[in-house]
Amino acid sequence: MALLQQLPLGISLNDDARFDNFYLAEASPNAFAVRAVRDMLRPDGEQFVTLWGGPGRSHLAQALCVEATNQGWQVQYLPLRSVRDYAFEPEAVHGVLAGLEQMDLVCLDDVDTVAGIDAWELGLFHLFNRLRDAGVALLITSEENPAHLRIALPDLQSRLQWGLSCQLHPLTDAEKALALTRRAEARGLQLPDEVANFIIQRMPRDMNRLFGLLEQLDRASLQEKRKLTIPFVKQVLGQ
């Protein structure tokens, strides 16, 4: 993956972000969004896709970048929530976005975080035009539907509505418990249903934090050679 040279951003992909470990319940309303993102790698896939709504946007964006990189694509992933802190002036924004039309795929994560910032709005407007003309695939993620973002530049607002718009719906607590159990199984860790439900009820329900907690429990289980039980989880979590 081509990384930014202009700024010391330390951008890297999470190799654990894969399509096959993104939890989808049977008949999940998120199946369409996942398929649309993954199909961007196909010759007949959408060139521009917007992914908005519930948690999992960054996971899918990075999963797409990882798979595209494995297929030999030139890829640039930009987590705009972090990048914006390094670039405020037009020259700096231009430096971040320059040359991206030479990529095969560009992923702009959390585009809503730069809405209302003049330098970013103008920079993204010109970038979208360059990507379209060069035939570069573009995935945009946003917490809010981009059609409802407070964008000052009308031309950028229209470009944010190019292509296919897909909503991600949040998981129910039961689905989160199943996702946690399956992630544990992938790590070779046995997580009983009652322990998974206990974790979901007692801890923040953000999946990234839950998966981070699972890593902590995995390390503690290996170190102390103990199974994951509710008393052991309470001990590790200090409850």
C-alpha positions in Angstrom: 0.0 0.0 0.0 1.2 3.5 -0.9 1.5 5.5 2.3 1.6 9.3 2.7 5.1 10.7 2.5 4.3 14.3 3.2 3.2 13.9 6.8 4.2 11.7 9.7 0.8 10.1 10.0 1.8 6.5 10.7 -1.1 5.2 8.7 -1.3 1.5 8.5 -4.0 -1.1 7.9 -5.3 -3.5 10.5 -4.5 -7.0 9.0 -7.2 -8.5 11.2 -9.9 -6.5 9.3 -11.2 -9.0 6.9 -14.6 -9.6 5.2 -14.8 -13.1 6.6 -14.6 -12.0 10.2 -17.2 -9.2 9.8 -20.3 -10.6 11.6 -23.4 -11.0 9.5 -26.5 -12.5 11.0 -28.8 -14.6 8.8 -30.9 -12.4 6.6 -28.9 -9.4 8.0 -29.9 -6.0 6.6 -26.2 -5.3 6.3 -25.6 -8.0 3.7 -26.3 -5.6 0.8 -23.7 -3.1 2.1 -21.0 -5.7 2.7 -21.6 -7.2 -0.8 -21.5 -3.7 -2.4 -18.2 -2.9 -0.8 -16.6 -6.2 -1.6 -17.9 -6.1 -5.2 -15.8 -2.9 -5.7 -13.0 -5.3 -6.5 -14.9 -6.8 -9.4 -14.6 -5.3 -12.9 -18.4 -4.6 -12.9 -18.5 -3.2 -9.3 -19.4 0.3 -8.5 -16.7 2.9 -8.9 -18.0 5.1 -6.0 -19.6 3.6 -2.9 -20.6 5.5 0.3 -21.0 3.4 3.5 -22.7 5.2 6.4 -24.5 4.5 9.6 -23.7 2.0 12.4 -20.4 0.6 13.6 -18.3 -1.5 11.3 -17.5 1.1 8.7 -13.8 1.3 9.3 -13.6 -2.5 9.5 -15.1 -2.9 6.1 -13.1 -0.1 4.6 -9.8 -1.6 5.8 -11.0 -5.1 4.8 -11.5 -3.8 1.3 -8.0 -2.2 1.3 -6.4 -5.4 2.6 -8.0 -7.6 0.0 -7.3 -5.1 -2.8 -3.6 -4.9 -1.7 -3.4 -8.7 -1.7 -4.7 -8.6 -5.3 -1.9 -6.2 -6.3 -3.9 -3.0 -6.3 -2.3 0.3 -5.4 -4.3 1.4 -2.4 -4.5 4.5 -0.2 -6.5 4.4 3.1 -7.1 7.8 4.8 -8.7 7.9 8.2 -9.8 11.5 8.0 -10.6 11.8 11.7 -6.8 11.6 12.3 -5.5 13.2 9.1 -7.5 16.4 9.6 -5.4 17.2 12.7 -2.3 17.5 10.6 -3.8 19.5 7.8 -5.8 22.7 8.2 -4.4 25.1 5.5 -5.2 24.5 1.8 -1.5 23.7 1.0 -1.4 21.0 3.6 -4.7 19.5 2.5 -3.4 19.5 -1.1 -0.3 17.7 0.0 -2.3 15.0 1.6 -4.6 14.5 -1.4 -2.1 15.0 -4.2 -1.4 12.1 -6.5 -4.2 9.9 -5.2 -5.6 9.7 -8.8 -2.6 7.4 -9.4 -4.0 4.7 -7.1 -6.4 1.9 -8.0 -8.5 2.4 -4.9 -8.9 5.2 -2.4 -10.8 4.9 0.9 -11.8 8.0 2.8 -12.8 7.0 6.3 -15.1 9.3 8.4 -15.6 12.0 5.8 -18.2 13.6 8.1 -15.3 14.7 10.4 -14.1 17.2 7.8 -17.5 18.6 6.8 -17.6 22.4 7.2 -13.8 22.8 6.9 -13.3 25.0 3.8 -9.8 23.6 2.9 -11.0 20.0 3.1 -14.2 20.6 1.2 -12.4 22.2 -1.7 -9.7 19.6 -1.6 -12.1 16.7 -1.7 -14.2 18.4 -4.5 -11.1 18.5 -6.7 -10.0 15.0 -5.6 -13.4 13.5 -6.5 -13.2 15.0 -10.0 -9.7 13.6 -10.5 -10.6 10.1 -9.3 -13.7 10.0 -11.6 -11.6 11.1 -14.6 -8.9 8.5 -13.8 -11.4 5.7 -13.1 -10.2 5.2 -9.6 -12.4 3.3 -7.2 -13.5 5.4 -4.2 -15.1 4.2 -0.9 -16.3 6.9 1.5 -17.5 6.2 5.0 -19.5 8.5 7.2 -21.4 8.2 10.5 -24.3 10.2 9.0 -25.8 9.9 5.6 -23.6 12.2 3.5 -26.8 13.6 1.9 -27.6 15.2 5.2 -24.1 16.5 6.1 -23.6 20.3 6.6 -21.5 20.8 3.6 -20.8 24.5 2.7 -19.6 23.7 -0.9 -22.7 22.8 -3.0 -20.6 21.1 -5.7 -19.0 18.8 -3.0 -22.4 18.0 -1.6 -23.5 16.7 -5.1 -20.3 14.6 -5.5 -20.9 13.0 -2.1 -24.0 11.6 -3.6 -22.3 10.0 -6.6 -22.4 6.2 -6.9 -24.1 3.8 -4.5 -25.1 4.7 -0.9 -25.3 1.9 1.6 -26.4 2.1 5.2 -24.9 -0.1 8.0 -27.4 -1.0 10.7 -26.2 -1.5 14.3 -26.1 -5.0 15.7 -28.5 -6.1 18.4 -27.0 -7.2 21.8 -27.6 -10.8 20.8 -25.8 -10.3 17.5 -22.9 -8.7 19.3 -22.6 -11.6 21.7 -22.5 -14.0 18.7 -19.9 -11.8 17.0 -17.8 -11.9 20.1 -18.2 -15.7 20.4 -17.2 -16.2 16.7 -14.1 -13.9 17.1 -13.1 -15.9 20.2 -13.4 -19.2 18.2 -11.2 -17.8 15.4 -8.6 -17.1 18.1 -8.9 -20.7 19.4 -10.6 -19.4 22.6 -13.7 -20.9 24.1 -16.2 -18.2 25.1 -19.3 -19.7 26.7 -22.6 -18.0 25.8 -23.2 -16.9 29.4 -19.8 -15.3 29.6 -20.4 -13.5 26.2 -23.7 -12.2 27.4 -22.2 -11.1 30.7 -19.5 -9.1 28.8 -22.1 -7.5 26.6 -24.3 -6.4 29.5 -21.4 -5.1 31.7 -19.1 -3.5 29.2 -19.3 -0.7 26.5 -21.1 -2.2 23.5 -18.8 -0.7 20.8 -17.5 -3.7 18.9 -13.9 -2.4 18.6 -13.7 -2.1 22.3 -15.3 -5.5 22.8 -12.8 -7.1 20.5 -10.0 -5.3 22.3 -11.4 -6.7 25.6 -11.4 -10.1 24.1 -7.7 -9.8 23.3 -7.1 -8.8 26.9 -9.0 -11.8 28.2 -7.2 -14.1 25.7 -3.8 -13.0 27.1 -4.9 -13.3 30.7 -6.3 -16.8 30.0 -3.1 -18.0 28.4 -0.9 -16.4 31.2 -2.9 -17.9 34.1 -4.0 -21.1 32.2 -7.6 -20.6 33.1 -10.8 -20.9 31.1 -13.1 -17.9 30.5 -15.7 -18.0 33.3 -17.7 -15.1 34.7 -15.6 -15.0 37.9 -12.4 -15.0 35.9 -13.7 -12.2 33.6 -14.7 -10.2 36.7 -11.2 -10.6 38.1 -9.5 -9.5 34.8 -11.8 -6.6 34.5 -11.5 -5.6 38.1 -15.2 -5.9 38.8 
